[in-house]
């Protein structure tokens, strides 16, 4: 795991696009269209969103984004290549997102995730997230779990 580094990425770079497309396909296979809240590649390329990739050499293994919402930041597009899971990549991405939020003077992180994504839930709880009510433009949904964390 020591060779894996998290760096700013470009959602339009082919390896990042491949991961995002795999993530979107998985979400579409698990949830109805009204319960899919992923950002499109274009939406990940706006000024208020910082996109990061986890790399081992020249290979992109995972990605995550931080969307600055003013009084909080939302974690989006967290995905690790299924073939490389179990190497701590998601944890490295989470630590990097927290550092980025602090660098932007943001003290609250929020996220929405699917109710059946139990590995994601475990990751977020391990990083100190707690369940919360819907935020922003989200509405209550049985397939969504909302989480928040206040940074120290």
Secondary structure as a PSIPRED ss2 file (coil, helix, strand):
# PSIPRED VFORMAT (PSIPRED V4.0)

   1 X C   1.000  0.000  0.000
   2 X C   1.000  0.000  0.000
   3 X C   1.000  0.000  0.000
   4 X E   0.000  0.000  1.000
   5 X E   0.000  0.000  1.000
   6 X E   0.000  0.000  1.000
   7 X E   0.000  0.000  1.000
   8 X E   0.000  0.000  1.000
   9 X C   1.000  0.000  0.000
  10 X C   1.000  0.000  0.000
  11 X C   1.000  0.000  0.000
  12 X C   1.000  0.000  0.000
  13 X C   1.000  0.000  0.000
  14 X H   0.000  1.000  0.000
  15 X H   0.000  1.000  0.000
  16 X H   0.000  1.000  0.000
  17 X H   0.000  1.000  0.000
  18 X H   0.000  1.000  0.000
  19 X H   0.000  1.000  0.000
  20 X H   0.000  1.000  0.000
  21 X H   0.000  1.000  0.000
  22 X H   0.000  1.000  0.000
  23 X H   0.000  1.000  0.000
  24 X H   0.000  1.000  0.000
  25 X H   0.000  1.000  0.000
  26 X H   0.000  1.000  0.000
  27 X H   0.000  1.000  0.000
  28 X H   0.000  1.000  0.000
  29 X H   0.000  1.000  0.000
  30 X H   0.000  1.000  0.000
  31 X C   1.000  0.000  0.000
  32 X C   1.000  0.000  0.000
  33 X H   0.000  1.000  0.000
  34 X H   0.000  1.000  0.000
  35 X H   0.000  1.000  0.000
  36 X C   1.000  0.000  0.000
  37 X C   1.000  0.000  0.000
  38 X C   1.000  0.000  0.000
  39 X C   1.000  0.000  0.000
  40 X C   1.000  0.000  0.000
  41 X C   1.000  0.000  0.000
  42 X C   1.000  0.000  0.000
  43 X H   0.000  1.000  0.000
  44 X H   0.000  1.000  0.000
  45 X H   0.000  1.000  0.000
  46 X C   1.000  0.000  0.000
  47 X C   1.000  0.000  0.000
  48 X C   1.000  0.000  0.000
  49 X E   0.000  0.000  1.000
  50 X E   0.000  0.000  1.000
  51 X E   0.000  0.000  1.000
  52 X E   0.000  0.000  1.000
  53 X E   0.000  0.000  1.000
  54 X E   0.000  0.000  1.000
  55 X E   0.000  0.000  1.000
  56 X E   0.000  0.000  1.000
  57 X C   1.000  0.000  0.000
  58 X C   1.000  0.000  0.000
  59 X E   0.000  0.000  1.000
  60 X E   0.000  0.000  1.000
  61 X E   0.000  0.000  1.000
  62 X E   0.000  0.000  1.000
  63 X E   0.000  0.000  1.000
  64 X E   0.000  0.000  1.000
  65 X E   0.000  0.000  1.000
  66 X E   0.000  0.000  1.000
  67 X E   0.000  0.000  1.000
  68 X E   0.000  0.000  1.000
  69 X C   1.000  0.000  0.000
  70 X C   1.000  0.000  0.000
  71 X C   1.000  0.000  0.000
  72 X C   1.000  0.000  0.000
  73 X E   0.000  0.000  1.000
  74 X E   0.000  0.000  1.000
  75 X E   0.000  0.000  1.000
  76 X E   0.000  0.000  1.000
  77 X E   0.000  0.000  1.000
  78 X E   0.000  0.000  1.000
  79 X E   0.000  0.000  1.000
  80 X E   0.000  0.000  1.000
  81 X C   1.000  0.000  0.000
  82 X H   0.000  1.000  0.000
  83 X H   0.000  1.000  0.000
  84 X H   0.000  1.000  0.000
  85 X C   1.000  0.000  0.000
  86 X C   1.000  0.000  0.000
  87 X C   1.000  0.000  0.000
  88 X C   1.000  0.000  0.000
  89 X H   0.000  1.000  0.000
  90 X H   0.000  1.000  0.000
  91 X H   0.000  1.000  0.000
  92 X H   0.000  1.000  0.000
  93 X H   0.000  1.000  0.000
  94 X H   0.000  1.000  0.000
  95 X H   0.000  1.000  0.000
  96 X H   0.000  1.000  0.000
  97 X H   0.000  1.000  0.000
  98 X H   0.000  1.000  0.000
  99 X H   0.000  1.000  0.000
 100 X H   0.000  1.000  0.000
 101 X H   0.000  1.000  0.000
 102 X H   0.000  1.000  0.000
 103 X H   0.000  1.000  0.000
 104 X C   1.000  0.000  0.000
 105 X C   1.000  0.000  0.000
 106 X C   1.000  0.000  0.000
 107 X C   1.000  0.000  0.000
 108 X E   0.000  0.000  1.000
 109 X E   0.000  0.000  1.000
 110 X E   0.000  0.000  1.000
 111 X E   0.000  0.000  1.000
 112 X E   0.000  0.000  1.000
 113 X E   0.000  0.000  1.000
 114 X E   0.000  0.000  1.000
 115 X C   1.000  0.000  0.000
 116 X C   1.000  0.000  0.000
 117 X C   1.000  0.000  0.000
 118 X H   0.000  1.000  0.000
 119 X H   0.000  1.000  0.000
 120 X H   0.000  1.000  0.000
 121 X H   0.000  1.000  0.000
 122 X H   0.000  1.000  0.000
 123 X H   0.000  1.000  0.000
 124 X H   0.000  1.000  0.000
 125 X H   0.000  1.000  0.000
 126 X H   0.000  1.000  0.000
 127 X C   1.000  0.000  0.000
 128 X C   1.000  0.000  0.000
 129 X C   1.000  0.000  0.000
 130 X E   0.000  0.000  1.000
 131 X E   0.000  0.000  1.000
 132 X E   0.000  0.000  1.000
 133 X C   1.000  0.000  0.000
 134 X C   1.000  0.000  0.000
 135 X C   1.000  0.000  0.000
 136 X C   1.000  0.000  0.000
 137 X C   1.000  0.000  0.000
 138 X C   1.000  0.000  0.000
 139 X C   1.000  0.000  0.000
 140 X C   1.000  0.000  0.000
 141 X C   1.000  0.000  0.000
 142 X C   1.000  0.000  0.000
 143 X C   1.000  0.000  0.000
 144 X E   0.000  0.000  1.000
 145 X E   0.000  0.000  1.000
 146 X E   0.000  0.000  1.000
 147 X E   0.000  0.000  1.000
 148 X E   0.000  0.000  1.000
 149 X E   0.000  0.000  1.000
 150 X E   0.000  0.000  1.000
 151 X C   1.000  0.000  0.000
 152 X C   1.000  0.000  0.000
